[in-house]
Amino acid sequence: MAAAVVVRNMSSRIIRGDTRLQKLKVSGGPETTVIGGSQEHVMDVEKQAFEQGYAEGERIGKQMGEKMVETIVKRYDTSILNLAEAHKALMESVEEQTVRLALEISRKVVQRELTMDTDLVTALASVALKRVSSHQSITLRVSRQDFGRVRVAVANVNPAVTVKDDATLERGDFVIDTAQTHLDGRVGSQVDAISRALFDE
C-alpha cells in the first residue's frame, strides 16, 4: 500500500513537473542567454575604454597644442625684442654717423672760410694770444700761406710774440706755445675735441 502511494506521487511530479527542476532550469538559463549577457558586458567595456581613450587623447592633444602655441608666442616675443634692439642700435648708429658727418662738413666750411678770409686767422690768433698775454716765451706758429700777414698784425699788437711758419699746418691753422701752456688752434683739432665731447671718446 505504501509502495503504491510513492509511485503515484512520483508520477504526479513527473506529469506536473517539479517546480525545483523548473527553478534550476530558469536560474541556470539556456547557454545563449549567458553568452548574450557576456557580449553586452564586453561592448560596454569597449565603449567605456573608447570614451576614456578619446578623452585622454583629446586632453593630450590640447596640452600639446597649448605648448606649441606657447613656444610660438615665446619665439615671436623674442623676435620682436631682437628687432627692437636692432632698430635701436641702427638708430643710434645713424644718429652718430649723422653727427660725425655734420662735424666733417663744419670742418670743411670753416677751412673754406679761413681760406677765403685771410684776416680771419689773424683775428682768431689775436684772441688766443690775449688769453696767454701774461705768459713768458710766447711763440705763434702758422701756415706758410698765413705767415706774412699774421706776423705783421701780431707785431703791431704784441712785439714780444715770436711768429714762425710751420709747413705741417694748413691755411687757417695756428698753434701757440708758451713756457706755461700749449694752445692748439688747428681746425681739425677743434672739431676732434667737439667729437670727443659728444661721443665720450
LINGIGI-V30549 format. One record per backbone hydrogen bond with DSSP energy under -1.0 kcal/mol. CO is the residue of the C=O (numbers start at 1). NH is the residue of the N-H. E is the energy in kcal/mol with one decimal. If there is no record, write none. Layout:
# LINGIGI-V30549
<<CO	NH	E> <CO	NH	E>>
This chain:
# LINGIGI-V30549
<<1	5	-1.5> <2	6	-1.8> <3	7	-2.1> <4	8	-2.0> <5	9	-2.3> <6	10	-2.2> <7	11	-2.3> <8	12	-2.1> <9	13	-1.8> <10	14	-2.2> <11	15	-2.7> <12	16	-2.9> <13	17	-2.6> <18	22	-2.1> <19	23	-2.4> <20	24	-2.2> <21	25	-2.5> <22	26	-2.7> <23	27	-3.2> <24	28	-2.6> <25	29	-3.0> <30	34	-1.2> <31	35	-2.2> <32	36	-2.8> <33	37	-1.9> <34	38	-1.6> <35	39	-2.0> <36	40	-1.9> <37	41	-1.8> <38	42	-2.3> <39	43	-2.5> <40	44	-2.2> <41	45	-2.3> <42	46	-2.6> <43	47	-2.5> <44	48	-2.6> <45	49	-2.6> <46	50	-2.6> <47	51	-2.7> <48	52	-2.7> <49	53	-2.8> <50	54	-2.9> <51	55	-2.5> <52	56	-2.7> <53	57	-2.7> <54	58	-2.6> <55	59	-2.3> <56	60	-2.7> <57	61	-2.7> <58	62	-2.2> <59	63	-2.3> <60	64	-2.7> <61	65	-2.5> <62	66	-2.6> <63	67	-2.5> <64	68	-2.4> <65	69	-2.5> <66	70	-2.6> <67	71	-2.5> <68	72	-2.4> <69	73	-2.7> <70	74	-2.3> <71	75	-2.3> <72	76	-2.5> <73	77	-2.8> <74	78	-2.7> <75	79	-2.5> <76	80	-2.5> <77	81	-2.5> <78	82	-2.7> <79	83	-2.5> <80	84	-2.4> <81	85	-2.4> <82	86	-2.6> <83	87	-2.6> <84	88	-2.4> <85	89	-2.7> <86	90	-2.5> <87	91	-2.6> <88	92	-2.5> <89	93	-2.5> <90	94	-2.9> <91	95	-2.7> <92	96	-2.6> <93	97	-2.7> <94	98	-2.4> <95	99	-2.3> <96	100	-2.7> <97	101	-2.4> <98	102	-2.3> <99	103	-2.4> <100	104	-2.3> <101	105	-2.5> <102	106	-2.4> <103	107	-2.3> <104	108	-2.1> <105	109	-2.6> <106	110	-2.7> <107	111	-2.5> <108	112	-2.2> <109	113	-2.5> <110	114	-2.7> <111	115	-1.9> <112	116	-2.3> <113	117	-2.9> <117	120	-1.3> <119	123	-2.0> <120	124	-2.5> <121	125	-2.6> <122	126	-2.1> <123	127	-2.0> <124	128	-2.0> <125	129	-2.3> <126	130	-1.5> <132	135	-2.0> <136	179	-2.5> <138	162	-2.4> <139	177	-2.6> <140	164	-3.0> <141	175	-2.2> <142	166	-3.3> <143	147	-1.1> <146	150	-2.5> <147	151	-2.8> <148	152	-1.7> <149	153	-2.0> <150	154	-2.9> <151	155	-2.2> <152	156	-1.3> <154	158	-3.5> <158	161	-1.7> <162	140	-3.6> <164	142	-2.5> <166	169	-1.5> <170	173	-2.4> <174	185	-2.2> <175	141	-3.2> <176	183	-3.1> <177	139	-2.9> <181	178	-2.6> <183	176	-2.7> <186	190	-2.0> <187	191	-2.3> <188	192	-2.4> <189	193	-2.1> <190	194	-1.8> <191	195	-2.4> <192	196	-2.5> <193	197	-1.9> <194	198	-2.1> <195	199	-2.3> <196	201	-1.3>>
